């Protein structure tokens, strides 16, 4: 991977981050927050305002005498007993809670699977570094690049499943062109990949990775079990990719979703009417927040069911992949300061480690030093005689520092 690619991925990681919140802010401040919540989305919903306007019409009509007080009698023509409303509310609440649990369980499954793929990619890179290493560095680099390519193609496939795009449309060609721009594909490889069905491109890239991994293992004459170990890690990555695609392809059945939506509409309609039959000025307030909660839970659950988009609860895939790429490059390209001579010197200078770590309180002491430096504005010390450009980390740092102006 080129330096231009590393800088681009660093910028992606800086832009796409998960929404963080402070759980110690207190109930009131947290409840009044709007940023990062589902409330703005609910307030933009037509259904919310349709039901609220219906409630206001009923409430104002009753309050100003357009509807008689007789309607308070449950036995009247337009009377409504709260016991009847309670039946629908109870059933709807149960169905909505079940739907929310299913969506959150799906959300956790997708999170664990995607993060597991990244962990498996790290394990694969370490195995390539240890058992192949410098004996076949070109095979290591090619294998890792194709593995990274497979992960990006997997994300594009997930997007196509979400949007229902045709498997071989123009969108897929533009994706390949973008990957060429960032150095993950060569023009010759793009032409070959363009002939592959879109849903097979991720596994094709993984096959390329496996081919060069086996070539590198053969050239390095590693242990006999290295072939099976490397193949197993790639299989775990492929297995995770398939789990994600299968999970996204099997949402909660539409029949259940339709029935739940119908119950929520019926429940909100009954609430709007029954809560409007009162002179209390708090009726619109109660209905506003009750409907906000009901519709908000549905919106949140729907967002959780597919976390690979642009909603507040969606995964920061850009940041995850950017961090993954940088870590993989560091694994296969990083080296010990001073190379072999530096390692020999470090081994000669190393002494026995102390046994009294329990009394040292390392974390607490280091944290206190950091906090003291922050409070006093003390800049961190620079390593003496540091020469940049010796390692991949140094070159990446130089590019990042001057990358905005280039």
C-alpha positions in Angstrom: 0.0 0.0 0.0 1.3 3.4 -0.9 1.7 6.4 1.4 -1.1 8.2 -0.3 -3.4 5.3 0.7 -2.3 5.4 4.3 -3.0 9.2 4.5 -6.4 8.7 2.9 -7.4 6.0 5.4 -6.1 8.1 8.3 -8.4 10.9 7.3 -11.3 8.5 7.0 -10.7 7.3 10.6 -10.7 10.9 11.8 -14.0 11.7 10.2 -16.1 8.6 11.0 -16.3 8.0 14.7 -18.9 6.5 17.0 -21.1 8.9 18.9 -19.8 9.0 22.5 -21.8 10.1 25.5 -21.2 10.8 29.2 -23.4 8.5 31.4 -22.6 10.7 34.4 -24.4 13.8 33.0 -27.5 13.1 35.0 -31.1 12.2 34.0 -32.2 15.7 33.2 -29.4 16.7 30.9 -29.4 13.4 29.2 -33.2 13.5 28.6 -32.9 17.0 27.1 -30.2 16.0 24.6 -31.1 15.9 20.9 -27.8 15.3 19.2 -27.2 11.6 18.6 -30.8 10.6 19.5 -33.7 9.3 17.5 -35.9 12.3 18.5 -35.2 14.5 15.5 -36.0 11.6 13.2 -39.4 11.1 15.0 -40.2 14.8 14.8 -39.6 14.6 11.0 -42.1 11.7 10.8 -45.4 12.4 9.1 -47.2 9.8 11.1 -46.2 11.5 14.4 -47.7 14.8 13.4 -50.8 13.2 11.8 -51.7 11.5 15.0 -50.8 14.6 17.1 -53.0 16.8 14.9 -55.9 14.4 15.2 -55.5 14.4 19.0 -55.4 18.3 19.0 -58.6 18.4 16.9 -60.4 16.1 19.3 -59.1 17.9 22.4 -60.0 21.4 21.1 -63.4 20.2 20.0 -64.2 18.8 23.4 -62.7 21.7 25.3 -64.7 24.3 23.3 -68.0 22.4 23.4 -68.1 21.1 19.9 -68.3 17.6 21.5 -70.7 17.1 24.4 -69.7 16.0 27.9 -71.8 13.0 27.2 -68.9 11.5 25.3 -67.2 10.9 28.7 -69.6 8.1 29.2 -68.0 4.9 27.9 -71.5 3.7 26.8 -72.1 6.8 24.6 -72.0 6.7 20.9 -68.5 8.2 20.8 -67.5 7.1 24.3 -64.3 5.1 24.7 -63.6 2.9 27.7 -59.9 3.0 28.7 -60.1 -0.8 29.3 -60.6 -1.3 25.6 -57.7 0.9 24.9 -55.6 -1.0 27.4 -56.1 -4.3 25.6 -54.6 -2.9 22.4 -51.8 -1.0 24.2 -50.8 -4.2 26.1 -50.6 -6.3 23.0 -48.8 -3.6 21.0 -46.3 -3.0 23.8 -45.5 -6.8 23.9 -45.0 -7.0 20.1 -42.9 -3.8 20.0 -40.6 -5.0 22.9 -40.1 -8.3 21.1 -39.3 -6.6 17.8 -36.8 -4.3 19.6 -35.1 -7.3 21.2 -34.8 -9.1 17.9 -33.3 -6.0 16.2 -30.8 -5.4 19.0 -29.8 -9.1 19.0 -29.2 -8.8 15.3 -27.2 -5.5 15.9 -24.9 -7.3 18.4 -24.4 -10.3 16.1 -23.4 -8.0 13.2 -21.0 -6.1 15.5 -19.3 -9.2 16.9 -19.0 -10.8 13.5 -17.5 -7.7 11.8 -15.1 -7.0 14.6 -14.2 -10.7 14.6 -13.3 -10.5 10.9 -10.9 -7.6 11.8 -9.3 -9.7 14.6 -8.9 -12.7 12.3 -7.2 -10.4 9.7 -4.7 -9.3 12.4 -4.0 -13.0 13.3 -3.5 -13.8 9.6 -1.0 -10.9 9.2 0.9 -11.9 12.3 1.2 -15.5 11.0 2.5 -14.2 7.6 4.9 -11.9 9.3 6.3 -14.6 11.6 6.4 -17.6 9.2 7.0 -15.9 5.9 8.4 -12.5 6.7 11.3 -11.1 4.8 11.9 -14.4 3.0 9.0 -13.6 0.7 8.0 -10.0 1.5 6.3 -9.5 -1.8 4.0 -12.4 -1.2 3.2 -11.1 2.3 2.3 -7.7 0.9 0.2 -9.0 -1.9 -1.6 -11.5 0.3 -2.5 -8.7 2.9 -3.5 -6.3 0.2 -5.9 -8.8 -1.3 -7.3 -9.6 2.1 -7.9 -5.9 2.7 -9.5 -5.6 -0.7 -11.8 -8.5 0.1 -13.0 -6.7 3.3 -13.8 -3.5 1.3 -15.6 -5.5 -1.4 -17.6 -7.1 1.4 -18.8 -3.7 2.6 -19.9 -2.8 -0.9 -21.8 -6.0 -1.1 -23.5 -5.3 2.2 -24.5 -1.9 0.8 -26.0 -3.6 -2.3 -28.0 -6.0 -0.1 -29.3 -3.0 1.9 -30.3 -0.9 -1.2 -31.3 -3.8 -3.4 -29.0 -2.8 -6.2 -28.4 -5.0 -9.2 -25.4 -7.3 -8.6 -23.6 -6.2 -11.8 -24.6 -2.5 -12.2 -22.7 0.6 -12.8 -22.3 1.1 -9.1 -20.0 -1.9 -8.9 -17.7 -0.5 -11.7 -17.4 2.8 -9.8 -16.5 1.0 -6.7 -13.7 -0.8 -8.4 -12.4 2.5 -9.9 -12.4 4.0 -6.4 -10.4 1.0 -5.1 -7.8 1.6 -7.9 -7.5 5.2 -6.8 -6.6 4.2 -3.3 -4.1 1.5 -4.4 -6.1 -1.5 -3.3 -6.5 -2.7 -6.9 -4.2 -2.5 -9.9 -5.8 -1.6 -13.3 -5.1 -5.2 -14.6 -6.8 -6.6 -11.5 -9.7 -4.3 -11.9 -10.4 -5.6 -15.4 -10.4 -9.1 -14.1 -12.6 -8.3 -11.1 -15.1 -6.4 -13.3 -15.9 -9.8 -15.0 -16.8 -11.3 -11.6 -20.4 -11.2 -10.3 -20.6 -8.5 -7.6 -21.6 -10.9 -4.8 -18.5 -13.1 -5.6 -15.9 -10.4 -5.7 -15.1 -10.5 -2.0 -14.4 -14.3 -2.1 -12.4 -13.9 -5.3 -10.1 -11.4 -3.6 -9.8 -13.7 -0.7 -8.8 -16.5 -3.1 -6.1 -14.3 -4.5 -4.9 -13.7 -0.9 -4.8 -17.4 -0.2 -2.8 -18.1 -3.3 0.0 -15.7 -2.5 -0.1 -16.8 1.2 0.7 -20.4 0.1 3.3 -19.2 -2.3 5.0 -17.2 0.4 4.8 -20.1 2.9 6.4 -22.4 0.3 9.2 -20.0 -0.5 9.9 -19.4 3.2 9.9 -23.2 3.9 7.8 -22.7 7.1 6.5 -25.5 9.3 4.3 -28.1 7.7 1.1 -27.0 9.5 1.4 -23.3 8.3 -0.6 -24.0 5.2 -3.6 -25.2 7.2 -3.2 -22.5 9.8 -3.2 -19.7 7.2 -6.1 -21.2 5.3 -8.1 -21.5 8.6 -7.7 -17.8 9.3 -8.9 -16.9 5.8 -11.8 -19.3 6.1 -12.8 -17.5 9.4 -12.8 -14.2 7.6 -14.9 -15.7 4.8 -17.2 -17.3 7.3 -17.8 -13.9 9.0 -18.5 -12.3 5.6 -21.1 -14.9 4.8 -22.7 -14.5 8.3 -23.1 -10.8 7.8 -24.6 -11.2 4.3 -27.0 -13.9 5.5 -28.1 -11.8 8.5 -28.7 -8.7 6.4 -30.7 -10.8 3.9 -33.0 -12.2 6.6 -34.7 -9.3 8.4 -37.7 -9.7 10.6 -40.5 -11.1 8.3 -42.6 -8.3 6.7 -45.8 -9.9 7.9 -44.7 -9.4 11.5 -43.5 -5.8 10.7 -46.7 -5.0 9.0 -48.8 -6.3 11.8 -46.8 -4.4 14.4 -47.1 -1.2 12.4 -50.8 -1.7 12.1 -51.1 -2.2 15.9 -49.1 1.0 16.6 -51.2 3.0 14.3 -54.4 1.7 15.9 -53.0 2.3 19.4 -52.0 5.8 18.6 -55.3 6.6 17.1 -57.2 5.3 20.1 -54.8 7.3 22.4 -55.3 10.4 20.4 -59.1 10.2 20.7 -59.4 9.0 24.3 -56.9 11.4 25.6 -58.7 14.2 23.8 -61.9 13.8 25.8 -60.8 16.0 28.7 -60.5 19.6 29.6 -57.0 19.1 31.1 -54.3 21.1 29.4 -51.8 18.3 30.1 -53.6 15.9 27.7 -51.6 17.1 24.6 -48.4 16.9 26.6 -49.0 13.4 27.7 -50.0 12.3 24.2 -47.0 14.0 22.7 -44.5 12.1 24.8 -46.4 8.8 24.7 -46.5 8.8 20.9 -42.9 10.1 20.8 -41.7 7.1 22.8 -43.8 4.5 20.8 -42.7 5.8 17.4 -39.2 6.4 18.6 -38.8 2.8 19.7 -39.9 1.7 16.2 -37.5 4.0 14.5 -34.6 3.0 16.8 -35.3 -0.7 16.3 -35.4 -0.3 12.5 -32.0 1.6 12.6 -30.5 -1.2 14.8 -31.6 -3.9 12.3 -29.3 -2.6 9.6 -26.3 -0.7 11.2 -24.3 -0.3 7.9 -25.7 3.1 6.9 -25.6 6.7 8.0 -27.9 6.7 11.0 -26.6 7.8 14.5 -26.5 4.2 15.7 -24.8 2.7 12.7 -21.3 1.3 12.9 -18.3 3.6 12.0 -17.2 1.2 9.3 -14.9 3.8 7.7 -13.1 4.3 10.9 -12.9 0.5 11.6 -11.5 -0.3 8.2 -9.1 2.7 8.3 -7.7 1.5 11.7 -7.6 -2.1 10.4 -5.5 -1.1 7.3 -3.1 1.0 9.3 -2.6 -1.8 11.9 -2.1 -4.4 9.2 0.5 -2.3 7.4 2.3 -1.7 10.8 2.3 -5.5 11.4 3.9 -6.4 8.1 6.1 -3.4 7.5 7.1 -2.3 11.0 10.5 -3.2 12.3 12.5 -3.0 15.6 14.5 0.3 16.0 17.9 -0.3 14.6 16.9 -3.6 12.9 19.0 -6.7 13.8 21.7 -4.7 15.4 19.2 -2.9 17.6 17.7 -6.2 18.7 21.1 -7.6 19.6 21.9 -4.5 21.6 18.5 -4.6 23.4 19.0 -8.3 24.2 22.5 -7.6 25.6 21.2 -4.7 27.8 18.1 -6.4 29.1 18.0 -7.3 32.8 15.7 -9.3 35.0 12.3 -7.6 35.5 11.3 -6.5 39.0 8.9 -8.6 41.0 7.2 -5.8 43.0 4.8 -4.6 40.3 1.9 -4.8 42.8 3.4 -1.9 44.8 4.4 0.2 41.8 0.8 1.3 40.8 2.1 1.9 37.2 -1.2 2.8 35.7 -2.1 5.2 38.5 1.3 6.9 38.5 1.4 7.3 34.7 -2.1 8.7 34.6 -1.2 11.2 37.3 1.9 12.3 35.3 -0.3 12.7 32.2 -2.9 14.7 34.0 -0.2 16.9 35.6 1.3 17.6 32.2 -2.1 18.5 30.8 -2.9 20.8 33.7 0.4 22.6 33.4 0.5 22.7 29.6 3.8 20.8 29.5 4.5 19.4 26.0 5.6 15.8 25.8 9.4 15.2 25.6 10.8 14.5 22.1 13.0 11.4 21.8 16.7 12.5 21.5 18.2 12.3 18.1 15.1 11.0 16.4 15.5 10.7 12.6 12.3 10.5 10.7 11.8 8.3 7.7 13.3 5.1 9.1 10.1 3.3 9.7 6.7 3.1 8.1 5.2 4.9 11.1 7.7 7.8 10.6 6.9 8.2 7.0 3.2 8.0 7.7 3.6 10.7 10.4 5.4 13.0 8.0 2.7 12.6 5.4 0.0 13.2 7.9 1.6 16.4 9.2 2.0 17.7 5.6 -0.8 15.9 4.0 -3.5 18.6 4.2 -1.4 21.0 2.1 -0.3 18.5 -0.5 
